[in-house]
Amino acid sequence: MSVGTHVKRRHMKSFETSTLQVFSRPKLACVVTLFLTVSAATSGQDSRANQVSSASEHKARGIAEMQRGNPVGAVAEFRQAIAEHPDDAASHDYLGVILGETGNLDEAVGEFEQAARLDHNVPDPHFHLGLAYARLNRFNDATLQYEADLRLNPSMQEAKYGLSEACAKMGDLDGAILLLRQVVSAAPDFAEAHYNLGLNLWNRYKSSTGLKQKSDLDEAAQQLQNAVQQQPAPTYYLALGQILSDRGDFENAVNNLKRAVSLDATNAEYHYTLGLASRLKGEIDSAASEFQEALRLNPQHALAHRSLGLVLRERGDLRAAANELHVAVTQLPDDPDGHQLLGTVLLKSNDLFGAIEEFRAAIRLNPNLAETHANLAQAFRKAGDEIGAAHELAELETLNRQKSNAGESMILVETVAADVSKGELREAADKLQKAASLSPDFLEAHYQLGVTLKNLAASLKTTAEKESKLRQAEEQLHAVLQLEPNHAAAHMQLGLVLESEGKLREARAELQTATRSAPGLLAAHRALARLAVKQQDWTTDISELQAALAWVPEDSDVHYELAAALKASGHPHDAARELEIATKLSPRTGH
């Protein structure tokens, strides 16, 4: 390690993304304690030693300028230090920090990359590089750097927090939640981490393609409660109110949203959300008042116009409701619900042709709105168009049948878990096949069927039947990816199926896609590492095992596998280090 890098922790704030404000860091760089071990110059020192000594002095002056809040002076000193000692990783890293905080992100990235190349055993450049990549929306690159930091310093909560943000941006909510749970456990007073954990749990609940886990919604509410207790911020109260409303606790939802409004009465979104919760609570007049206030603050808030139109319709003021809803669909023409609501108001007002036009607009935008087909049939019938009414009723019957099939499909998927737990894979596969047939767009049915067929194939003895089940599994997993191309778990399972079929190149591509889509999917990293061993690709094997260790640093099996890979690739010293770690975690005989 270079002179002057013995103790050095830098935690940037203004350089970071807005949601990555870790542990109240100072603005430029946190107070740096630097122990310089520069020996007095002697007549026997050569010019290179003098250069290093001079470079260390410039670096020390650069740090002093950082502490004084003088970025221009700091940059000049660090540049001079690098000119005199180009191989000093610490100077490159310090310079990158200042460049990043002053908005020169591209140049900062270059300095961090150079620092990481010069001394790959120091975590700080990787952390700073992760922050810079995240600011540049290069989240895959940011993930790799945070993982590198955590391999070197597994307890660094800042890196876990940064990695959680990158995962959330990439759609890997499972990975983000895993990390944030660790962060709030280590730092229970960190309000923003509780807030982000709550949001990610809520988003996972809302976006679930399978059976929604009510526990996610409950934990989300608890995390938001923790956040507002630590820091009574209006955004935290807003999120808590929305989650409580989703849980049906409208009274507490309204109370928390009122708190948000009291803290920031000029925010139209807060009034709008309070209006939604008030209406669900049955307080129609209060809801109308909040929507009106939201529109006073932001006349272009189309959803507030729509919601005000809804409560006006409920109060029987059809003319005023129609006016608001006309504004709503003008401002937000692609909103099918707005057109549907306007159509109902016009239908009640006996404006049949206007109602028909709005219902048709809603159906063009969303053909699956059963209520709209029913309303359009009613409008056609009132207008004397029996053929049009019959057509809409036929569409309604089709949608109702699809809804019934979806419900039956969901029940079948729910019952499969019991069959699988008893080892009855054929029975499970039959139920899932029926579920997928009943509801072809039900992603979870295809996914569970693909996984079950893969597991069933592994239990079969005859080659022909095994190959048949693997082909069927492959088809089902492809069906999942047709519905959702970024389904990381489906890519992983497809990779495993392809590997079982001997299609190693295709398997590798699917597993790599899985790890890129969901960095926290440890099973995909492990599977890709095992496949790399088969191909004697030690570089990939090592890379994937190291990525896994960023997430599970105390997994002895991964350390043992990494030790073997390092030894096979000709790195005996690194292999010995990994073997020592693995043995301490879980001793094995023969090692």
N, C-alpha and C positions, 0 to 999 in steps of 0.2 A: 504494500500500500504506500502511496506517495506521501512525502513529508507534508504534514498539515491536514491529513485526512483521518486522524486517529479518532476524533470525536466530532461528528458533524451530522446534525439533523436539520433538515429544512422542510418547513411545512408552508406551502404557498396558499394564499387565500384568493386574492384578486385574480390570480392566474387560473383558478379552478372554475369549473362549471358552477352555476348558481346553486345547484342542489348538492354540491360536494364541499360543504363548509365544515371541515372536520375539527371537532374539539376546540372551537373558538381560536383558530390560528391567527397570529398577527398578520398585518397587511402585506408586507414585503416578504420577509423570511423570518422565521422565529429566531429568537436569540441564539446565536451559535457559539458554542464553547469550543475553542480551538486550541489544542495543545501543539505548539510548534517545538520541534526537537531539532533545532538548527544548531549545530556545533559552531564554536568560534572558528573563524577562518585561520588557517595556519599556512606557513610558507610552503608546506608540502601538498596543499590541495591543488588539483588541476583546474583548468578553466570550466570544465563541465560541472564540477562541484560548486564553483562560484556562480554559475548560471542557475543551478537549482536553488542555491541560497537566495539569489536575487529574485527568482520566480516566487519563492515562498513569501518573501517580503511584499511583493506586489499582491499576492493572494491575500495576505493578512490585511493589507490596506483596503483591498476590495471588500472584504468582509466588514471592515469598519465602516466603509461607505454604505454598505447595505443596512447596517444597524442605524446609521444616521438618516436613512431614507433618501439617499442620493444615488439613484440608479445610474445616472450618467457617469459619475465618478467611479462607481463600482464596475461598470462595463469597461471603462478605460483600463482600470487596474487588472481586471481578469484577462483582458485581451493581451496586456503586456506580459502577464504571468504565463500565458499560453505560448506567446512568441518565444519566451526564453526557455520554457519547459513544455513542449508540445504533448508529451506523454503523461501529463498530470491529469488524471481523470477528474479529480476534485475541482480543478479550475474550470474545466469544460462544464461540469455539472452546475457550479455556481453561476457561470455565465449564462447557461441555459435558463436558470431560474429567473434572473433579471430580465433576459430577453422575453421570456414568456409573460412576465408580469407587466411588461411595457408594450405588449401586443405583438411582438415579433415572433409569432408561434413557429413559422416555418424554420427560421434560423435557430430558434430554441431547440426544435426537434433535432436538428443536425448536431448541436452541442451535446444533447443528452445521448444520442446514438453513439457519438464518439466516446463519451465517458463510459458508456456500457461496454463498448468494445475494448477499451483500455483496461478496465478492471471489472470483469463480469461477476466478481464475487461480492460486490458492494450493492446493496439493495436500492439506495436512493435514486440513482439515475433511472432505474426501471420504473420506480414510482412516478417520478417527474415526467418520464416519457409517456406513461399511461395517462396522466392528466392532460398532457399536450395532445395526444392522439384523440382523447375523448372530446376535447374542445374543437378538434378538427372533424368530428363525427366519424372518426376511423375506429369504430368500437371493437372490431375484431383485433386490430393491432393493439388497442388499449388493453384488451383482455390478456393478450400474451405478455405484455409488460407487467401488469399487476400480478399475474401468475408467477412470473420470474421473481418479482419482489417477494412474494409470499413464500417461495421456495427457500429464499435466503433468510427471511425473517417471518416465520409463520404467525407470530403474534401481532404483527403490525395491523391494527384495526383500520387505519387510514386506507391501506391498500385493499382490505376486504370491502370497505365502504365504496371505494372507487370501482372495484370489480363488480359490486352489486349493481351500481348504476349502469355500468356498461352492459351487464346481463339484461337488465330491465329494458334498456334501449333496443337490445337485439331480440326481445321477446322471450328471453329465458327467465320466466318468472320464478320457476322452481329454484334455479341457481341464485337469483337475487334474494329470494326469501331465505334460503339456507344461510347465506352470508349475513344478512341483516339480523337474523336471530342470534348469530354469534356476536355481532357488534353490540346489540342492545344488552346482551348478557354481560359483555365485558364493560360496557359503558351505559349503565341504566339511566343516567341523567341526560343522555344525548337525545334531545327531543326530536330532531329532524330524522334520526334513524328510526325511531318509533313511528313517525309519520309516514316515511317511505315504506316501512314494513307493512303498515296498515293498508296503504294504497295498493301495494303489490298483491297482498292477500285478497283484497277486494277485487282487483282486476282479474286475478286468477279465478275467483269465484264466478265473475260475470262472463269470462271468456271460455269457461270449461265446455268442451265438446262432449263430455260424457256426463256422469252423474255429479251434480254440483255438491261440493262438500260444505255443509252448513258450518262446520268447524272453522273454515276459512273466514266466513263472514263474522262469526263470533270473535275469533282472534283479531280480525281487522278492527272491530269496534274496541276491543281492549287496548290494542296498540295506539289507537287514536286517543283513547282516554288517557293513556300514559303520556302522550305527546302534549295534550292541553294542560295536564297537571304540571309538566316540566316547563312549558312555555305557552302562555295563553295567546297564541297567534290566531288571527281571524281565519287564515287558510286552514289551520288545523281544526277549528270549530266547524268550518264549512264541510270538510271531509267527514268529520264525525257525524254531523247532522245528516248528511247524505246516506251514510252507512246505516245509521239508526232507522232512517226512513225505509231503506231496503229491507230491514229486519221487521218492519211493521210497528216499530216503537215510535209512533208519530209525536207523542207528547214530548219525549226527550229530544227527538229530532228538532222539533220547533224551538225548544228551549236553547239548544246549542246553536241553532242558526240565528236566533235572536242575539245571542252573544257575539256571533261573527258580525252581525249588522251593527251592534253597539260599538264594536272596535273599529269598524270601517263603514260608516253610513253612506259613503259616496260610491260604493262598489255596486253596480247594477246587478252583477251576478249573484251577490249575496241576497239581495232583495228578491230576485227571481226564484232562487232555490228555497228561500223561506216561504214564498208564495206557494210553491209546489207542495211543500210539507204541510202548510196550513190547510190547503184544499183537501189533502188526504186525511187530515185530522177532522175534517168537516167544518172548518172555519172559513166559509166561502167569502164572507165580507172581508176578513183579514187577508185572505189570499188575493182578492181583487185589489186591495190597497197596496200590497207589496208589488204586484205586477205593474200597477200604475206608477209606483215610485221607480221601479226598474226602468220603465219607459221614459220617465222624466229625465233620468240620468243618462239613458242611452236609447234614443228613439229608434235606432236601427236594430234593436234586440228582437229579432223575428220570433223567437220562441216565447218571449214574454207577450208579444201580440197574440200569438196562438193560444197561450194559456189564459190570457185575459178574455179572449173570445170564448173559450170553453166555459169559464165561470159565468160570463154574461149569458151564455146559452142556458146554463143551469138555473140562473135567476129569472129566465124567461124574457130577457131583453134581446130579442132576435135581431132587431135592426142594428143595435150597437155591436152585438156579437159578429154579425156579418161584416161590419166595417173593419173591426179588428182583424178578422180572419182574412179579409181581402188584402190588408196590408201585409199580413204574415206570408201569404203565398206569393205576393209580389216581391217581397224581400228574400224569400227562400223558396223559389219555384220548384225545387227538387225534393220538397218535403211531402211525402205521400200522406202523412197524418194531417197536415194542414189542409190539404185539398179534401180529405175525407171529412174533417170537422166542418169545413165551409159547406160541403155538400149537404150535411145533415141539417145545418141551419137553413140553407136555401130550400131544402125539401119541406121543412116545417113551415116555411114562409110561402109554400106553394109556388116557388120559382122552379118549376120542374126542369126546364131546359138548362137553367144555370146549375141546378143540382146534378143533372146527368153529366154535364161537362166536367164538373169538379170530381165526381166519382170516377169517371173515365180517366181523368188525369192521375188520380191516386192509383188506379189499377195499372196504368202504364208504368208508373214508377215502382210499384210493388204488386205483382199479380197475385200474391198469396194473402192479401187482406180479405179474409172471409166476410167480415162485417161489411166491407165496402161492396162486395158482390151482392150481398143481401139488400143493402140500401139501394143499389143501382136497380136491382130487380123490382123493388117497390116503386122507384121513380118511373121506370118504364111502364109498369102496370098502371100507375096513375095517369100517365100520358097516353094510355091506350095502346102501347106497343107490347103485345103479348109475346111476340117472337123474341124480342130483346129480353123480356123478363124471363122467358123460358131458358134462354141461353145462359143468363147470369145464375139462375137457380141450378142449372146443370154444373156450372163452374163451382158453385157453392157446395154442391154434393160431392164433387171430386175433392175439394179442399177438406171437407169434413171427414171424408174417408181417409185421406192422407194423414190427417190429425189423429184419427183413431188408430191407424196403423203405426204411427210414430209412438203413440202411447203404449201399444202392445209390444212394440220393439224395445222400448225402454224397459218395460217389465221383464222381458226375456233377458236382456243384458244384466239386469239387477240380480236375476236368479242364477246366473252362470257361475258367480263366485263360489257358491256352495258346491257346485259340481266339480269345479277345478280343485277345490280344497280336498275333495274326496278322491281325487285322481280320475274322475270320470270325464276324460277329455273328449271322448267321442260324443257323449251326451251333450257336453258343453258346446262342441262344434256344431252339432245339429241345431241347437237352440239359436246360436249366433248366426248360422246360415239363414234360418227363418227370419231373424231380426233384420239382417241385411237385405233380405228379399222384400220384406214388408216396407222398409223405409230405406231406399237406396242412398239417400243423402245423409243418413245417420252415420256420421264419421266413426263414432266410437264402436258401433257394431262391426264395421269392417276391420277396425284396428284390433279389437279383441279377437275376432275370428282369425285374423292373420297370425297373431301371437299364439293362439290355441292350436292352430294347424301346425305351426312350426314346432311347438312342444310335443304335439301328438306324433309328428314325423320322427322326432328323436326317440320315441318310445317303441317304434315299430321295428320289426326284425326283417321283413321282406323288403328287398331293394325297390321293387316296383311300386309297392304301396307307399314307401317312404318318399320316393321321388314324386309320386302323384300329390301327396299332401304338401310337399315343399312347393310344387308349382302352384297349387291352390293358395297357399300362404302368400306367395309372391304376388299373385293376382289381387288378393285382398289388400295388401299393403300398397300396391300401386293405386288401388282405388282410393285409399286414404290420401295419398299424395296428389291425386287428381282433385280432391276436395280441398286439401290444404297443403300446398307445396312445401311449406316450411315446418311441417310436423317433424320435429327432431327425433322423437321416439320412433316414429314410423320409419324414418331413414335408417336408424340404428337397427331396428328389427329386420328391415329388408336387407341390410348388410349382412346380418347373421344368417338369414335364409340363403342369400347368394353364396356365402362362404360354405355353407353346408352342401350346396349344389356344386361346389368346386369352381365357382366363378369368382376367383380371387380379385381380379382387377376391378370388376363391377362392385364387389363387396367393399373394397377399400374406398372407392369413390363415395358410396353411400355412408360409410362410417365417418369419413372426413366431413361430409356435409352435415352429419349429425353433430359433430363436435364444433363445427363453425356456427351452427344455428343455436346450439345450447351448450356453451362452455362448461356449465355445471353438470352435464349429463355424464357422470363418472363411468357408468357402464360402457358408454361409447368409447371413451378414452382407453379403458381396459381392453375392450374388444379389438380396437385398432392396434393396440400394442401387441396383443396375442397374434393377430394376423401378420404383423410386421416380423415377428419371430419366425413364423412359418416361411416367410420370404427372405429371412436373414437380412432384413433391412433394419440394422441396429440404430441408425439415426432416427427413424420414425419411432421405433420402440422406445428409445430413450426420451424423445421429445414428449410422447404421449404419457409416459409414466411420470415424467417431471411435471407435466400439466396436472395430472391427478394429485400429485403430492401438494400442490398449491391449495387444494381443497381438503385433502385428508392427510395432513402431515404426519399423523401418528399411525398410519396404516402400515403395519410391518410387512404385509404381503407385497405391497407396492415397492417398498424399499428392497426387499429380497429380489424381486424381479428386476429392479433397476440395477442392483449390484451385478446380477448375472449379465444384463445387457452391456453394462460398462466393461465388464471383464471380457466379454466376447468381442467388443469393438476395440479392444486394445488400450483401455484406460484402467490399468490395475490399481492405481492409487485412489482414483475416484470410486472404483468398485469397492475397495477396502473400506473407504469411509461410509458408503451406503450400507455395507454389510455390518459395520459396527453399530450404526443407528438401528438397523433392523433387529440385531441381536439384543440390543438394550430394550427395545420395545417388546419383543417376543422371542426368546431364545429358541433355537431349533437344534436338534441333534444333527451332527454331520456338517455343521458350518463352523 
